[in-house]
Amino acid sequence: MFSVGIITVSDQGFQGRRQDESGQVIRNTLSSPDSRVVEYDIVPDEVDAISGKLAEWADGGGIDVILTTGGTGLAQRDVTPEATLAVVDRVVPGLTETMRVETAKVTQTAILSRAVAGVRGRCLIINLPGSPKAVRECLEVILPVIPHAVDIIKGEVTEHKAPHE
C-alpha cells in the first residue's frame, strides 16, 4: 500500500472557474487496495506555489507518491516541470520518457510534454499532463512500476529486481 497526494496545477481551477476532471481521474484510477489518496489540492500555475506544495508534502513524511496534473506543456504559464526540478533531489527520467513514448502511439502530440519525475527524500514526484484522457493513458503506463519504486525509495527492497521476477 502506498499513499498518494494529488496536486492539480491550474489557474482556472484554483480560481474556482473550472472543475478538476484530471485530479478526479487520478483519484478514481488509484482507488484500489494498493493505494490511498491522502492529500489533494489545486494550485495556480506559479513556480513558488507548486514547488512550495511539493516540498511541504514530500517533507511531511505521510505521502509516498505525489502526482501533479497540468502545466507540463509548451504554454508560457506551464511551469510544473521547473517547479518540480527545483525541489527534487534526483530525477527519474525513465518514468516520463516511457509515458511520452507509449502515449505518443495513441496521440502524437504527447511528445511535446515536458513532464518530469524525481525523488525528494522518500517521496516520488511525477508530473502528469492536464488532459483527463492523457492522465488515464499515462497512469496506465507507469502504475505497474510505482509500488516497486516506492519500496526501493523506502529501503524495503534491497535487490533491484523487476516487479514480475
N, C-alpha and C positions, 0 to 999 in steps of 0.2 A: 504494500500500500504506500502510495506517495501522496503528499499534499501539494495542492496547486493554488497559485494566485493568478488571477486574470486581470490584466490591465488593458483597457481599450483606450487607444490614443485617437482622439477626435475632438476638434474644436466644437463642432456642432453637437456632438453627443455630450460634451462637458457643459455646454450651454443649455442642454435640455431640448434642443431643436431637432434631434434625430434619435430614433430608437436604436439601441445597440444590438443589432442582429448577430454580428460576428462573435461578440462575447457570449451570447446565448448558445451559439453553435459549439463553442469550446466547452461550455458548461454541460450541454447535452451529450457531447461526444465523450466527455470524461466522467459521466455518471455511470460508474461501474465499481465493482468491489475492489479494483486495483488502484483507484484514485479517489481523492476527495477534494473538492474545491473549498478552500478555507478563507480566501480573500478575493474581493472584486472591487475594482474602481475604474472610473473614467477620468482621464487627464487630458488637458489640452495639448496640442502639437507644439510643445515647447521643451527644449532640451532639459532645462533645470527641473521642470515638473516631472518629466519622465524619469530622468536619472535619479532624482530625489526619491521617488516612489520605489524604483527598482532597488536602490541601496537600502532604504528603510525595510522593505520586506525581506530582502536577501539576508540582511544583517540580523533580523529579528529571530531567526532560527526556527521558525514554525512552518516555513514553506520550503519544499524540496524543489519545485519547478515553478518558475514564473513564465507565463505565456503572454506576450503582448500581441495585440491585433491592431493594425493600422500604422500609417506613417512610414511604410517601407519602400515607397515608390520614388518617382523622379520629381515630384512637385516640390516647389520651394519650401513648403512647410512640412515635408516628410523628413523628420529628423530622428525617428526612433532608432535607426542603426547608430547614429552618432551618440545619442544618449546612452545606448547600451554599451557601446565600446568605451565610453567614459567611466563605466563602473565595473566592468568585468575584469577579473584577474587573468583569465586565459580564454582564448576563443576556441570554439568547437566548430570549425568550418564544415565538416562533413555533413552535419545536420542540414544546414541551409543549402549547401551545394546539391545534396540529394533531393531536397524539396524542389529546387529550381529545375533540375534535370527531369525528374519524374513528372512534375506538374506541367512542364513545357510540352510534354507529349499530348496533353489534353488542350492546353491553352498556350500558344506560342509566346504570348507576351509575359508569361511567368518568368522568363529570363531577365526581365527588366527589374525584378525585385532586388532590393539592396539589403534584405533581411540578414541579420547576423545571429549567432548563438554563442554563448560563453558561460563560464562559471565564475561566480563570485562567492568566495568562501565555500560553503557546502550547498549552494543553490545553483541550479541550472536555469539559465535565462534563454528563451527562444523567441525571436520575433516572427510573427505570422503576418500575412497580408491583411488588408482590411475587408475584403470581399468575403461574405459568408461561404460562397462556393469555393473560393481559393483556400479558406481556412479548413474546410472539410477535406479538400484534396491533400493539403499539406499534412494535416494530422494523420491521415490515412498512411502517409509515407513514413512518418517519424515515430508514431505512437508505439510500434512494436519494440523499439530500442530504448525508449525513455526509462522504463523500470530498471533495466540493466545499467544505464548511465547513472541513475540516481544511486544505485547500490555501489557503484565504483566511487562516486563522489563522497558518499558517506563512509567509505572504507569498509564496506561489508562484503566486497568481493576482492580477493587477492589475486586471482588469476584473471587474465583478460580473455575469457572465452566468449564466443558468440552465444547469445541467449538460447539458441536451439541445441547447443552441444551438451 
